[in-house]
Amino acid sequence: MRYLVGGLVPFVFVTHSAIAAMACDRACLIETATMLAAGGDAGGARITENGDVVEAGATWGAGASDIVVHNAYADADRGQVMVVGTGTGADGAPAIFGLRAKVEDGAATEMEWMVTRDGEASLFPREIPLATDAQFDEVVPEGRRATPERMVELANTYFDGIEMTDGSALPVAEDCNRVENGIQMTHSERFPDMHCNSLGLFAYIPRVEQRRFPIIDEERGVVVAIVMFQIPEADIERTRNGETTVRHYDPRSLYLFEAFKVADDQVQQIEATMRDLEFEKVIDWSGE
């Protein structure tokens, strides 16, 4: 079988057997995941989509078209890779997707899909495809790198700050931005004074659970987290610019694939791909 893949990976025809025969380094991992996202042969992989177990032929990617990957992250030591991108489903609806895969001997053994259509999260871009954020692919000079343990610590400090509505313990670069489903939420027209550690707006998220860190790329300063924000039903009072408002939140879980760029012991950039799920949803990848 042959696949036509695009996005971050140059358009090229390649066979599944050819990939399986080579040692799967970072480039191989990303190419494999990109092909899987475009409907490539999943073999005997265990697959979930938005937290539910599905068969290979029943995934969103199996019937999707116009697949464009805008960012990719990989950990060759653990055989873990994630691609995030956009495409059009078999139903004709545009969607944002994330796909985490575990690759062994050139073939996927795990595939974890997140697929978000308009209305399935609080944010959805006006236009797709989305722009690539090149800094996630840039190598960090050795003197500016953090250890893997420190990168995970910084990501956990971010999530702890959300739970406490206080991001003061998180060191961030002045020009750090947080992008959620392709929409910049910091230093924006709506939130010009918001920084990556401005976490006071998240009072409606008391719990950040099921934290996993499948990808740690020390060379590029990238750590990828998969988490669940648990959002109970609540009326939250907020004061902004001297005006107090009350907003009602319906109960839900927010499933996130969140990538952090780290250099100089600071978070430099955050990219989140996310989707609403039913409240208290549990994603069963405990063995990953």
C-alpha positions in Angstrom: 0.0 0.0 0.0 1.2 3.5 -0.8 0.2 6.8 0.8 0.3 10.4 -0.3 1.2 12.6 2.7 1.7 16.3 3.1 1.9 19.1 5.6 5.2 19.2 7.5 6.4 16.1 5.6 7.2 16.7 1.9 4.8 15.1 -0.5 6.2 11.6 -1.3 5.0 8.2 -2.1 6.4 5.6 0.3 5.4 2.0 1.2 4.5 0.8 4.6 7.0 -2.0 4.4 9.8 0.4 3.5 9.2 2.4 6.7 9.0 -0.8 8.8 12.4 -1.9 7.5 14.2 1.2 8.7 15.1 2.3 12.2 12.4 4.8 13.2 14.2 8.0 14.1 12.4 11.3 14.7 11.8 11.9 11.0 10.5 8.4 10.5 8.2 8.7 13.5 6.7 12.0 12.1 6.3 10.5 8.6 4.6 7.4 10.0 2.2 9.4 12.1 1.4 11.7 9.2 0.6 8.7 7.0 -1.6 7.2 9.7 -3.4 10.6 10.0 -4.1 10.4 6.3 -5.7 7.0 6.6 -2.6 4.8 6.4 -2.6 1.2 7.5 -3.0 1.0 11.3 -2.2 -2.8 11.4 -3.0 -4.2 14.8 -2.7 -1.0 16.7 -5.0 -0.3 19.7 -7.0 2.8 18.7 -9.1 5.3 20.6 -10.9 8.3 19.2 -12.0 11.0 21.6 -11.5 8.4 24.4 -13.5 5.5 22.9 -12.0 2.4 21.5 -12.6 2.1 17.7 -11.6 -0.2 14.9 -9.0 1.0 12.3 -11.5 1.4 9.5 -13.9 3.4 11.7 -11.6 6.3 12.6 -12.2 9.9 11.5 -9.0 9.7 9.5 -10.1 6.7 7.5 -12.6 8.8 5.7 -11.0 12.2 5.9 -9.6 14.3 3.1 -7.5 17.5 2.8 -5.3 16.4 5.7 -2.7 19.1 6.6 -0.3 18.6 9.6 0.7 22.0 11.0 2.9 20.8 14.0 4.6 17.5 14.9 6.5 16.3 18.0 8.4 13.2 18.6 10.4 11.2 21.2 12.6 8.7 19.4 13.8 7.1 22.6 10.3 6.1 23.5 8.9 5.6 20.0 6.2 8.2 20.7 5.0 10.8 18.2 2.1 13.3 17.8 0.9 15.2 14.8 -1.7 18.0 15.0 -3.5 19.3 12.0 -6.7 19.9 10.1 -8.8 18.2 7.5 -12.3 17.5 6.2 -14.3 14.5 7.5 -16.3 12.1 5.5 -19.4 14.2 6.5 -17.9 17.2 4.8 -17.3 19.0 8.1 -13.9 20.7 8.8 -12.1 19.5 11.9 -9.0 20.0 14.0 -7.3 16.7 15.0 -4.4 15.4 17.1 -3.0 12.0 16.8 -0.6 10.4 19.2 1.0 7.1 18.1 3.5 4.7 19.6 5.7 3.1 16.9 7.6 -0.2 17.4 9.6 -1.8 14.6 8.2 0.8 12.2 4.6 0.0 12.8 2.0 1.7 15.1 1.0 -0.3 18.2 -1.1 2.6 19.7 -3.1 5.4 18.1 -4.9 8.0 20.2 -7.1 10.3 18.2 -8.7 13.6 19.2 -11.0 15.1 16.6 -12.8 18.4 17.1 -15.4 19.9 14.8 -17.0 23.3 15.1 -19.2 23.4 18.3 -17.3 20.5 20.0 -15.0 22.9 21.9 -15.3 26.5 23.0 -12.8 27.6 20.3 -12.6 26.7 16.6 -10.7 28.6 14.0 -12.4 30.7 11.3 -10.2 29.2 8.6 -8.2 26.1 8.1 -5.5 24.9 7.6 -3.6 26.4 10.4 -0.1 27.9 10.3 2.9 26.0 11.4 4.7 27.2 14.5 8.3 26.7 13.5 9.8 27.2 16.9 8.5 23.7 18.0 10.9 22.2 15.4 13.9 24.4 16.2 16.8 22.9 18.1 17.6 24.6 21.4 21.3 25.3 22.0 22.8 23.1 24.7 23.4 25.9 27.2 19.7 26.9 27.0 18.2 23.5 27.4 16.2 22.1 30.3 16.4 18.5 31.6 13.5 16.2 30.8 12.6 16.3 34.5 12.5 20.1 34.5 10.4 20.3 31.4 7.8 18.0 33.0 8.0 20.1 36.2 7.3 23.3 34.3 4.3 21.7 32.6 3.0 20.5 35.9 3.5 23.9 37.4 1.3 25.3 34.6 -1.5 22.7 35.4 -1.1 23.2 39.1 -1.5 27.0 38.5 -4.8 26.4 36.6 -6.1 24.5 39.6 -5.1 27.2 42.0 -5.9 30.1 39.6 -2.4 31.4 40.2 0.4 31.2 37.6 2.9 33.2 39.5 5.2 30.1 40.0 5.5 29.5 36.3 8.4 31.3 34.6 7.5 32.3 31.0 9.1 34.4 28.3 7.7 37.9 27.8 6.6 37.0 24.3 5.2 33.6 25.2 1.8 32.9 23.6 -0.8 30.3 24.3 -2.6 29.1 21.2 -5.7 27.0 21.6 -7.2 25.2 18.6 -5.4 27.6 16.4 -6.5 30.8 18.2 -4.0 32.9 20.0 -5.3 33.7 23.5 -2.5 35.8 24.9 -1.3 39.2 23.8 -4.4 39.3 21.6 -7.0 41.9 20.7 -9.4 40.4 23.2 -6.8 39.8 25.9 -3.9 42.2 25.3 -2.5 41.9 28.8 -2.8 38.2 29.2 0.5 36.2 29.5 1.1 32.4 29.4 1.1 32.4 33.2 -2.1 34.5 33.5 -4.2 31.7 34.9 -6.7 33.6 37.0 -9.4 33.2 34.3 -9.4 29.5 34.8 -11.4 29.5 38.1 -13.9 27.2 36.5 -11.3 24.4 36.2 -10.7 23.0 39.7 -9.1 19.8 38.6 -6.5 18.9 35.9 -6.4 15.1 35.9 -5.0 12.1 34.0 -1.8 13.8 33.3 0.6 12.0 30.9 3.8 13.2 29.3 4.3 10.8 26.3 6.8 13.0 24.5 9.9 14.7 25.8 12.3 16.1 23.2 15.2 17.5 25.1 17.0 18.7 22.0 14.1 20.9 20.8 12.9 21.7 24.3 9.5 20.3 23.7 7.3 18.4 26.2 3.8 17.2 25.3 1.2 16.6 27.9 -2.2 14.8 27.5 -4.6 15.9 30.3 -8.2 16.2 31.2 -9.7 19.4 32.6 -12.7 18.5 34.8 -15.2 21.4 34.7 -18.2 21.0 37.1 -21.4 22.9 36.7 -20.9 26.3 38.3 -21.6 30.0 38.2 -18.3 31.9 38.3 -18.1 35.6 39.2 -15.3 37.5 37.4 -14.3 41.1 37.5 -12.5 42.7 34.5 -11.8 46.4 33.9 -14.0 47.2 36.9 -17.0 45.3 35.6 -18.2 42.2 37.4 -20.0 39.5 35.5 -21.3 36.0 36.3 -20.9 33.2 33.7 -22.5 29.8 33.9 -20.5 26.7 33.0 -22.2 23.5 32.1 -20.4 20.3 33.3 -17.9 18.8 30.9 -14.4 17.4 30.6 -12.0 19.1 28.4 -9.5 16.7 26.7 -6.2 18.4 25.7 -3.1 17.6 23.8 -0.8 20.4 25.0 2.7 21.1 23.8 5.2 23.3 25.7 8.3 24.9 24.2 11.0 25.3 26.9 14.3 27.2 26.8 16.3 29.3 29.3 14.3 27.7 32.1 11.1 29.4 30.8 8.1 28.4 28.9 8.4 30.0 25.5 5.2 28.9 23.8 2.1 26.7 24.4 0.0 25.0 21.8 -3.2 23.2 22.8 -5.5 21.0 20.8 -8.7 20.3 22.7 -12.2 18.9 22.7 -15.2 18.8 25.0 -16.3 15.4 26.3 -18.8 14.3 28.9 -18.1 15.3 32.5 -15.7 13.0 34.4 -14.6 11.2 31.2 -11.7 8.8 31.7 -9.3 8.1 28.9 -8.0 4.5 29.2 -4.3 4.7 28.2 -2.9 3.8 31.6 -0.4 1.4 30.1 1.0 4.0 27.7 
